[in-house]
């Protein structure tokens, strides 16, 4: 009986973590855009305790945030991590980067 209760508690803890999200501020520069997939390749600074500085592709949500982006834009945004997926939202263009507009 005690073992069954322990297993039920472990299952409940595992299931509780499945839907959790973490949100991190991001600062970076748009280096490429894929309009068909609504993806932006972003050269970004370190993202909290989640990721070191690097260049990688992110899905941008909602569509209105993606529509305002141009290669070379400097941005501030929020990265939402919900394992195994992640995306960028709340995008604010803060200026033109080295690629310029």
N, C-alpha and C positions, 0 to 999 in steps of 0.2 A: 504494500500500500504506500509506504513512504517513497519507494522508488518511482511509483506511478505519479505521485504528486510532484516529485522532483522533475520528472520528464515533462509533465504538463507545464510546469513553471518555465523550464528552458524553452519549450516550444512557444509559449506566450511572449517571452522576452525576444526571441528571434523574429517572430511575426511583428512585434511592435516596431522593430527597427527597419522593416521593409519599406514603409511608406515615408520615412523621414527625409527631410531635405536639409541641406546646408546651403547657405548663401554667403558669397564672398565678394567684396569689392574688387574690381579689376580696372587697371589703367593700361592702355595699350594703343597700338596703331594698326589700322586696317591695311594689310598688304595685298589681299586679293578678295574678290567677291564671286560667289557662284549663285546667280539669281534663280536658277532652276531648283536648287536645293535649299535656298535661303541660308547658305553657309557663308561665313566670313573667316578668312585666315587672319589671325590677329597675333602680332608680335607684342607680347604683354610682359609686364613686370611680374614679380613673384605674387602669387595669389594665396594669401593667408598661409595656413599650414597644409594646404591642399596641393599646390604645384609650384615648382620653381619657375623663374623667368624663362620663356621660350616662345617659339612661334608655332601655332597650331590652329586647326580648323574648329570652329564652333557653329552650331545652329543658332540663329538669332530669332527670338520670339518677342513680341508679336511681329507680324508682317510689316506693320507701320514703322517699327524700329529698324528693320532691315532696309526698308525703302529709302531712309534718309542717309544711308552710308555711302561713302565714296572711298576709293583707294587713296591712301595718304591721310585720311582723317585720324586725328588723335581722339580717343574716346575714354569715357569713364562709364562703367557698366556694372551689372551684378551678374555673377556666375552662379547658377543654381545647379547643385549637384544632388541628384537623386539616383544613387547607384542602381543600375549600371550606366545611367544616362546623365548628361549635363548639357546646359545651354546657357546662352547669354540673353539678358533682358535688361530693361530700364536703361537703355543706351542713351548717353548724352555725348554729342560731338563737342569737343572742347577746342578744336583748332585743326589746322592742316599740318601734317607731319612732313617728313623728308620727301615723300612722294608728291605732296602738294596737290591742290586742285587748280 
